[in-house]
């Protein structure tokens, strides 16, 4: 049996990290197969595997640093700390959460949560075109919009253009009731929601009226030249290669383009096919273009979402390796 100790600075610090009714500690114990007991400001960690005990010690060190940086310690934070400790990336994981991308109208700082997200933000800053592919919940769209809002506030650009394909989940605009705006709004609602959070509804409406923010279906980008703007194409997996080519040849001087998408959630008919992966493979390696892949490790939703995504990925990988059904024709 191996034993290590961790000391806390205050009961408040310990209480926040332990969680209500020690829920966070129970997660660490279950995940690392250790026993954790607190005595005043000291924590005793015991386990049969020395590696597990040392990993648990590192988890607590990471959590203390996360708390010092103003991070809320919840189930997600516990999961991130465990992953970082296992990978020996505790310092890097904590440093990724330090930089503030922008501040919401309520004063909330928007920061990266993972190393993958930090790399994504770095790519946007350093390149004219950034293609980000990753599963749901990795912050692809949210962080891109945070960067766009910050660029607009600091006068790096004169407008934000947000767009996404307006045909998803088998629905076509012509079959939906109402005028054009009411037809496209359901598809663009996630973009509206994020902008409300960053700017507040009143400022958002003023920006829309002044033309500083434009939200429109992807098809409406055809024939335009987009200067001094940040163009975000969300749900790019639902655009054909020809459509993505159209967008990527529209931006002009002083503009940036960000394509985001999840290639596991393609809603296009098979005969049309998604152009996002082809586009990423084609443009990877070209100067001033970055291709970023986020993984289930970058999911910032409930920990269970990570496990679900991982399970789907493993199933799909096994499915690819299965031999195709063969049909034999008897000779006459």
C-alpha positions as a Markdown table, in Angstrom:
| # | Residue | x | y | z |
|---|---|---|---|---|
| 1 | Unk | 0.0 | 0.0 | 0.0 |
| 2 | Unk | 1.4 | 3.4 | -1.0 |
| 3 | Unk | 0.6 | 6.7 | 0.8 |
| 4 | Unk | 1.0 | 10.4 | -0.2 |
| 5 | Unk | -0.2 | 13.6 | 1.4 |
| 6 | Unk | -1.5 | 16.9 | 0.0 |
| 7 | Unk | -1.9 | 20.1 | 2.1 |
| 8 | Unk | -4.5 | 22.8 | 1.5 |
| 9 | Unk | -4.3 | 26.5 | 2.4 |
| 10 | Unk | -7.8 | 26.8 | 3.8 |
| 11 | Unk | -11.0 | 24.9 | 4.5 |
| 12 | Unk | -12.7 | 27.0 | 1.8 |
| 13 | Unk | -10.2 | 25.8 | -0.8 |
| 14 | Unk | -10.5 | 22.2 | 0.3 |
| 15 | Unk | -14.3 | 22.4 | 0.3 |
| 16 | Unk | -14.5 | 23.8 | -3.2 |
| 17 | Unk | -12.2 | 21.1 | -4.5 |
| 18 | Unk | -13.9 | 18.3 | -2.6 |
| 19 | Unk | -17.3 | 19.3 | -3.8 |
| 20 | Unk | -20.7 | 19.0 | -2.1 |
| 21 | Unk | -20.8 | 15.8 | 0.0 |
| 22 | Unk | -17.3 | 15.0 | -1.3 |
| 23 | Unk | -18.7 | 14.3 | -4.8 |
| 24 | Unk | -15.5 | 15.3 | -6.5 |
| 25 | Unk | -13.3 | 13.2 | -4.3 |
| 26 | Unk | -15.5 | 10.2 | -5.0 |
| 27 | Unk | -14.9 | 10.7 | -8.7 |
| 28 | Unk | -11.2 | 10.8 | -8.2 |
| 29 | Unk | -11.3 | 7.7 | -6.0 |
| 30 | Unk | -13.3 | 5.8 | -8.5 |
| 31 | Unk | -11.3 | 6.8 | -11.5 |
| 32 | Unk | -7.8 | 6.2 | -10.0 |
| 33 | Unk | -8.7 | 3.4 | -7.5 |
| 34 | Unk | -7.4 | 5.2 | -4.5 |
| 35 | Unk | -8.8 | 6.0 | -1.0 |
| 36 | Unk | -8.8 | 9.7 | 0.1 |
| 37 | Unk | -9.2 | 10.8 | 3.7 |
| 38 | Unk | -9.1 | 14.4 | 4.9 |
| 39 | Unk | -7.7 | 15.5 | 8.3 |
| 40 | Unk | -8.0 | 19.2 | 9.0 |
| 41 | Unk | -6.1 | 20.8 | 6.0 |
| 42 | Unk | -4.3 | 17.6 | 5.1 |
| 43 | Unk | -5.4 | 14.9 | 2.7 |
| 44 | Unk | -4.1 | 11.4 | 2.9 |
| 45 | Unk | -4.2 | 9.4 | -0.4 |
| 46 | Unk | -3.7 | 5.6 | -0.3 |
| 47 | Unk | -3.6 | 3.0 | -3.1 |
| 48 | Unk | -2.2 | -0.3 | -4.1 |
| 49 | Unk | -0.6 | 1.3 | -7.2 |
| 50 | Unk | 2.1 | 3.9 | -6.7 |
| 51 | Unk | 1.4 | 5.5 | -10.1 |
| 52 | Unk | -2.3 | 5.9 | -9.2 |
| 53 | Unk | -1.4 | 7.6 | -5.9 |
| 54 | Unk | 1.0 | 10.0 | -7.5 |
| 55 | Unk | -1.5 | 10.8 | -10.2 |
| 56 | Unk | -4.1 | 11.6 | -7.5 |
| 57 | Unk | -1.6 | 14.0 | -5.9 |
| 58 | Unk | -1.0 | 15.7 | -9.2 |
| 59 | Unk | -4.8 | 16.0 | -9.7 |
| 60 | Unk | -5.1 | 17.9 | -6.5 |
| 61 | Unk | -2.2 | 20.2 | -7.4 |
| 62 | Unk | -3.8 | 20.9 | -10.8 |
| 63 | Unk | -7.2 | 21.6 | -9.2 |
| 64 | Unk | -5.7 | 24.1 | -6.7 |
| 65 | Unk | -4.0 | 25.9 | -9.6 |
| 66 | Unk | -7.3 | 25.9 | -11.6 |
| 67 | Unk | -9.1 | 27.4 | -8.6 |
| 68 | Unk | -6.4 | 30.1 | -8.3 |
| 69 | Unk | -7.1 | 31.0 | -11.9 |
| 70 | Unk | -10.7 | 31.5 | -11.2 |
| 71 | Unk | -12.0 | 28.3 | -12.7 |
| 72 | Unk | -15.1 | 26.7 | -11.3 |
| 73 | Unk | -14.4 | 23.3 | -9.9 |
| 74 | Unk | -17.1 | 21.0 | -11.2 |
| 75 | Unk | -17.3 | 17.4 | -12.6 |
| 76 | Unk | -15.8 | 18.6 | -15.9 |
| 77 | Unk | -12.8 | 20.2 | -14.1 |
| 78 | Unk | -12.2 | 17.0 | -12.2 |
| 79 | Unk | -12.2 | 15.0 | -15.4 |
| 80 | Unk | -9.8 | 17.5 | -17.1 |
| 81 | Unk | -7.4 | 17.4 | -14.1 |
| 82 | Unk | -7.4 | 13.6 | -14.1 |
| 83 | Unk | -6.6 | 13.5 | -17.9 |
| 84 | Unk | -3.9 | 16.1 | -17.6 |
| 85 | Unk | -2.3 | 14.3 | -14.6 |
| 86 | Unk | -2.3 | 11.0 | -16.5 |
| 87 | Unk | -0.7 | 12.7 | -19.6 |
| 88 | Unk | 1.9 | 14.5 | -17.5 |
| 89 | Unk | 0.5 | 17.8 | -18.9 |
| 90 | Unk | -0.6 | 19.5 | -15.7 |
| 91 | Unk | 1.3 | 22.7 | -16.2 |
| 92 | Unk | 0.3 | 23.0 | -19.9 |
| 93 | Unk | -3.4 | 22.3 | -19.0 |
| 94 | Unk | -3.4 | 25.0 | -16.4 |
| 95 | Unk | -1.6 | 27.6 | -18.6 |
| 96 | Unk | -4.2 | 27.0 | -21.4 |
| 97 | Unk | -6.9 | 28.4 | -19.1 |
| 98 | Unk | -5.1 | 31.6 | -18.2 |
| 99 | Unk | -5.5 | 33.7 | -21.4 |
| 100 | Unk | -8.7 | 35.7 | -21.7 |
| 101 | Unk | -10.2 | 35.8 | -25.2 |
| 102 | Unk | -12.9 | 38.4 | -24.6 |
| 103 | Unk | -15.2 | 39.7 | -21.8 |
| 104 | Unk | -18.9 | 39.3 | -22.0 |
| 105 | Unk | -21.2 | 42.3 | -21.4 |
| 106 | Unk | -21.8 | 40.9 | -17.9 |
| 107 | Unk | -18.1 | 40.9 | -17.2 |
| 108 | Unk | -17.5 | 37.2 | -17.5 |
| 109 | Unk | -14.1 | 36.3 | -19.0 |
| 110 | Unk | -14.1 | 33.8 | -21.9 |
| 111 | Unk | -11.1 | 31.6 | -21.7 |
| 112 | Unk | -9.8 | 28.4 | -23.3 |
| 113 | Unk | -10.5 | 25.2 | -21.3 |
| 114 | Unk | -8.1 | 22.7 | -23.0 |
| 115 | Unk | -4.8 | 22.5 | -24.7 |
| 116 | Unk | -6.6 | 21.7 | -28.0 |
| 117 | Unk | -8.7 | 24.9 | -27.6 |
| 118 | Unk | -5.5 | 26.9 | -26.9 |
| 119 | Unk | -4.0 | 25.6 | -30.1 |
| 120 | Unk | -7.2 | 26.5 | -32.0 |
| 121 | Unk | -7.1 | 30.1 | -30.8 |
| 122 | Unk | -3.4 | 30.4 | -31.6 |
| 123 | Unk | -4.2 | 29.2 | -35.1 |
| 124 | Unk | -6.9 | 31.8 | -35.6 |
| 125 | Unk | -4.6 | 34.6 | -34.4 |
| 126 | Unk | -1.7 | 33.6 | -36.7 |
| 127 | Unk | -3.5 | 32.6 | -39.9 |
| 128 | Unk | -5.9 | 34.1 | -42.4 |
| 129 | Unk | -7.8 | 30.9 | -42.9 |
| 130 | Unk | -8.5 | 28.4 | -40.1 |
| 131 | Unk | -10.3 | 25.1 | -40.5 |
| 132 | Unk | -11.4 | 23.4 | -37.3 |
| 133 | Unk | -12.8 | 19.9 | -37.2 |
| 134 | Unk | -14.1 | 18.3 | -34.0 |
| 135 | Unk | -17.0 | 16.7 | -32.2 |
| 136 | Unk | -19.9 | 18.5 | -30.6 |
| 137 | Unk | -19.1 | 20.3 | -27.4 |
| 138 | Unk | -15.5 | 21.2 | -28.1 |
| 139 | Unk | -16.2 | 25.0 | -28.4 |
| 140 | Unk | -15.4 | 25.3 | -32.2 |
| 141 | Unk | -18.1 | 27.8 | -32.9 |
| 142 | Unk | -18.2 | 29.5 | -29.4 |
| 143 | Unk | -14.5 | 30.3 | -29.3 |
| 144 | Unk | -14.5 | 31.5 | -32.9 |
| 145 | Unk | -17.3 | 33.9 | -32.2 |
| 146 | Unk | -15.5 | 35.1 | -29.0 |
| 147 | Unk | -12.5 | 35.9 | -31.2 |
| 148 | Unk | -14.7 | 37.6 | -33.7 |
| 149 | Unk | -16.4 | 39.8 | -31.1 |
| 150 | Unk | -13.0 | 40.7 | -29.6 |
| 151 | Unk | -11.6 | 41.6 | -33.0 |
| 152 | Unk | -14.7 | 43.8 | -33.7 |
| 153 | Unk | -14.3 | 45.5 | -30.3 |
| 154 | Unk | -10.6 | 46.3 | -30.8 |
| 155 | Unk | -11.2 | 47.5 | -34.4 |
| 156 | Unk | -9.1 | 44.8 | -36.0 |
| 157 | Unk | -12.1 | 44.2 | -38.4 |
| 158 | Unk | -15.1 | 46.3 | -39.4 |
| 159 | Unk | -17.7 | 43.6 | -39.4 |
| 160 | Unk | -18.5 | 40.0 | -38.5 |
| 161 | Unk | -20.2 | 37.7 | -41.0 |
| 162 | Unk | -21.7 | 34.5 | -39.6 |
| 163 | Unk | -23.1 | 31.9 | -41.9 |
| 164 | Unk | -24.0 | 28.2 | -42.0 |
| 165 | Unk | -25.7 | 25.9 | -44.5 |
| 166 | Unk | -29.5 | 26.3 | -44.2 |
| 167 | Unk | -30.3 | 22.7 | -45.1 |
| 168 | Unk | -29.9 | 20.3 | -42.3 |
| 169 | Unk | -31.5 | 17.2 | -40.9 |
| 170 | Unk | -33.4 | 16.5 | -44.1 |
| 171 | Unk | -35.3 | 19.8 | -44.0 |
| 172 | Unk | -35.4 | 22.2 | -47.0 |
| 173 | Unk | -36.2 | 25.9 | -46.7 |
| 174 | Unk | -39.0 | 25.7 | -49.4 |
| 175 | Unk | -41.0 | 23.3 | -47.2 |
| 176 | Unk | -40.8 | 25.5 | -44.1 |
| 177 | Unk | -43.6 | 28.0 | -43.3 |
| 178 | Unk | -43.0 | 31.8 | -43.3 |
| 179 | Unk | -40.7 | 34.3 | -45.0 |
| 180 | Unk | -37.0 | 33.9 | -45.6 |
| 181 | Unk | -36.0 | 35.3 | -42.2 |
| 182 | Unk | -38.3 | 33.0 | -40.3 |
| 183 | Unk | -37.2 | 30.1 | -42.4 |
| 184 | Unk | -33.4 | 30.5 | -41.7 |
| 185 | Unk | -33.7 | 31.7 | -38.1 |
| 186 | Unk | -34.0 | 28.1 | -36.6 |
| 187 | Unk | -30.8 | 27.2 | -38.3 |
| 188 | Unk | -29.0 | 30.3 | -37.1 |
| 189 | Unk | -30.4 | 30.3 | -33.6 |
| 190 | Unk | -27.2 | 29.0 | -32.0 |
| 191 | Unk | -25.2 | 31.9 | -33.4 |
| 192 | Unk | -27.8 | 34.4 | -32.1 |
| 193 | Unk | -27.6 | 32.8 | -28.6 |
| 194 | Unk | -23.8 | 33.1 | -28.4 |
| 195 | Unk | -23.9 | 36.8 | -29.6 |
| 196 | Unk | -26.5 | 37.6 | -27.0 |
| 197 | Unk | -24.2 | 36.2 | -24.3 |
| 198 | Unk | -21.2 | 38.2 | -25.6 |
| 199 | Unk | -22.8 | 41.5 | -26.4 |
| 200 | Unk | -26.2 | 41.6 | -24.7 |
| 201 | Unk | -29.4 | 41.8 | -26.8 |
| 202 | Unk | -29.5 | 45.6 | -27.0 |
| 203 | Unk | -25.9 | 46.0 | -28.3 |
| 204 | Unk | -26.4 | 43.0 | -30.6 |
| 205 | Unk | -29.5 | 44.6 | -32.2 |
| 206 | Unk | -27.6 | 47.9 | -32.7 |
| 207 | Unk | -24.7 | 46.0 | -34.4 |
| 208 | Unk | -27.1 | 44.2 | -36.7 |
| 209 | Unk | -28.8 | 47.5 | -37.6 |
| 210 | Unk | -25.5 | 49.2 | -38.4 |
| 211 | Unk | -24.3 | 46.2 | -40.5 |
| 212 | Unk | -21.5 | 45.4 | -38.1 |
| 213 | Unk | -22.8 | 41.9 | -37.7 |
| 214 | Unk | -24.4 | 39.9 | -40.5 |
| 215 | Unk | -26.0 | 36.5 | -40.1 |
| 216 | Unk | -27.1 | 34.8 | -43.3 |
| 217 | Unk | -27.4 | 31.4 | -45.0 |
| 218 | Unk | -24.2 | 30.2 | -46.7 |
| 219 | Unk | -25.8 | 30.4 | -50.2 |
| 220 | Unk | -26.1 | 34.2 | -49.8 |
| 221 | Unk | -22.3 | 34.6 | -49.9 |
| 222 | Unk | -22.1 | 33.8 | -53.6 |
| 223 | Unk | -21.0 | 36.7 | -55.8 |
| 224 | Unk | -19.7 | 38.9 | -52.9 |
| 225 | Unk | -16.3 | 40.2 | -51.9 |
| 226 | Unk | -15.8 | 40.2 | -48.2 |
| 227 | Unk | -13.3 | 42.9 | -47.1 |
| 228 | Unk | -12.1 | 43.8 | -43.6 |
| 229 | Unk | -14.3 | 41.1 | -42.0 |
| 230 | Unk | -14.1 | 37.9 | -40.0 |
| 231 | Unk | -16.2 | 35.3 | -41.7 |
| 232 | Unk | -17.3 | 32.3 | -39.7 |
| 233 | Unk | -18.8 | 29.3 | -41.6 |
| 234 | Unk | -20.4 | 27.1 | -39.0 |
| 235 | Unk | -21.5 | 23.5 | -39.6 |
| 236 | Unk | -19.2 | 23.4 | -42.6 |
| 237 | Unk | -19.6 | 19.6 | -42.8 |
| 238 | Unk | -23.0 | 20.3 | -44.4 |
| 239 | Unk | -21.5 | 22.2 | -47.3 |
| 240 | Unk | -20.2 | 20.7 | -50.5 |
| 241 | Unk | -16.6 | 21.1 | -51.7 |
| 242 | Unk | -17.9 | 23.5 | -54.4 |
| 243 | Unk | -19.7 | 25.7 | -51.8 |
| 244 | Unk | -16.6 | 25.8 | -49.6 |
| 245 | Unk | -14.5 | 26.8 | -52.5 |
| 246 | Unk | -17.0 | 29.6 | -53.2 |
| 247 | Unk | -16.6 | 31.0 | -49.6 |
| 248 | Unk | -12.8 | 30.6 | -49.6 |
| 249 | Unk | -12.5 | 32.7 | -52.7 |
| 250 | Unk | -14.7 | 35.6 | -51.5 |
| 251 | Unk | -12.6 | 37.1 | -48.7 |
| 252 | Unk | -10.6 | 40.2 | -49.5 |
| 253 | Unk | -8.1 | 42.5 | -47.8 |
| 254 | Unk | -8.0 | 42.5 | -44.0 |
| 255 | Unk | -10.3 | 39.5 | -43.6 |
| 256 | Unk | -10.1 | 36.2 | -41.9 |
| 257 | Unk | -12.1 | 33.0 | -42.6 |
| 258 | Unk | -12.9 | 30.3 | -40.0 |
| 259 | Unk | -14.6 | 27.0 | -41.1 |
| 260 | Unk | -15.9 | 24.8 | -38.3 |
| 261 | Unk | -17.6 | 21.4 | -38.5 |
| 262 | Unk | -18.1 | 17.9 | -37.2 |
| 263 | Unk | -17.5 | 15.3 | -39.9 |
| 264 | Unk | -19.4 | 12.7 | -37.8 |
| 265 | Unk | -22.7 | 14.7 | -38.1 |
| 266 | Unk | -23.2 | 15.2 | -41.9 |
| 267 | Unk | -26.8 | 15.8 | -42.9 |
| 268 | Unk | -26.2 | 16.0 | -46.6 |
| 269 | Unk | -27.5 | 13.3 | -49.0 |
| 270 | Unk | -24.8 | 10.7 | -49.8 |
| 271 | Unk | -24.8 | 11.7 | -53.4 |
| 272 | Unk | -23.9 | 15.3 | -52.5 |
| 273 | Unk | -21.2 | 14.5 | -50.0 |
| 274 | Unk | -19.5 | 16.8 | -47.5 |
| 275 | Unk | -16.6 | 18.9 | -48.7 |
| 276 | Unk | -15.1 | 19.8 | -45.3 |
| 277 | Unk | -12.6 | 16.9 | -44.9 |
| 278 | Unk | -11.6 | 17.1 | -48.6 |
| 279 | Unk | -11.1 | 20.8 | -48.2 |
| 280 | Unk | -9.0 | 20.3 | -45.1 |
| 281 | Unk | -6.8 | 17.7 | -46.7 |
| 282 | Unk | -6.4 | 19.8 | -49.8 |
| 283 | Unk | -5.4 | 23.0 | -48.1 |
| 284 | Unk | -3.3 | 21.5 | -45.2 |
| 285 | Unk | 0.3 | 22.7 | -45.5 |
| 286 | Unk | -0.4 | 25.9 | -47.4 |
| 287 | Unk | 1.1 | 28.9 | -45.8 |
| 288 | Unk | -1.3 | 31.1 | -43.8 |
| 289 | Unk | -3.9 | 28.3 | -43.6 |
| 290 | Unk | -4.3 | 26.2 | -40.4 |
| 291 | Unk | -6.1 | 22.9 | -40.0 |
| 292 | Unk | -7.0 | 22.1 | -36.4 |
| 293 | Unk | -8.5 | 18.9 | -35.1 |
| 294 | Unk | -10.2 | 18.8 | -31.7 |
| 295 | Unk | -11.0 | 15.5 | -30.0 |
| 296 | Unk | -13.2 | 14.1 | -27.3 |
| 297 | Unk | -10.5 | 15.4 | -24.8 |
| 298 | Unk | -11.6 | 19.0 | -25.8 |
| 299 | Unk | -15.2 | 18.4 | -25.0 |
| 300 | Unk | -16.3 | 21.0 | -22.3 |
| 301 | Unk | -19.8 | 19.7 | -21.7 |
| 302 | Unk | -20.8 | 16.9 | -19.2 |
| 303 | Unk | -18.1 | 14.2 | -18.8 |
| 304 | Unk | -20.6 | 11.7 | -20.0 |
| 305 | Unk | -20.6 | 13.4 | -23.4 |
| 306 | Unk | -16.9 | 12.6 | -23.7 |
| 307 | Unk | -17.6 | 9.0 | -23.1 |
| 308 | Unk | -20.5 | 8.9 | -25.6 |
| 309 | Unk | -18.3 | 10.5 | -28.3 |
| 310 | Unk | -15.5 | 8.1 | -27.6 |
| 311 | Unk | -17.8 | 5.1 | -27.7 |
| 312 | Unk | -19.2 | 6.2 | -31.1 |
| 313 | Unk | -15.6 | 6.8 | -32.5 |
| 314 | Unk | -14.6 | 3.3 | -31.4 |
| 315 | Unk | -17.7 | 1.7 | -32.9 |
| 316 | Unk | -17.2 | 3.5 | -36.2 |
| 317 | Unk | -13.5 | 2.5 | -36.3 |
| 318 | Unk | -14.4 | -1.2 | -35.8 |
| 319 | Unk | -17.2 | -0.8 | -38.4 |
| 320 | Unk | -14.7 | 0.4 | -41.0 |
| 321 | Unk | -12.5 | -2.7 | -40.4 |
| 322 | Unk | -15.4 | -5.1 | -40.9 |
| 323 | Unk | -15.2 | -6.9 | -44.3 |
| 324 | Unk | -18.0 | -5.8 | -46.7 |
| 325 | Unk | -20.7 | -8.4 | -47.4 |
| 326 | Unk | -19.9 | -10.3 | -50.5 |
| 327 | Unk | -22.4 | -11.5 | -53.0 |
| 328 | Unk | -21.8 | -14.5 | -55.2 |
| 329 | Unk | -23.5 | -15.2 | -58.6 |
| 330 | Unk | -23.8 | -18.8 | -59.6 |
| 331 | Unk | -22.6 | -19.5 | -63.1 |
| 332 | Unk | -25.3 | -20.8 | -65.4 |
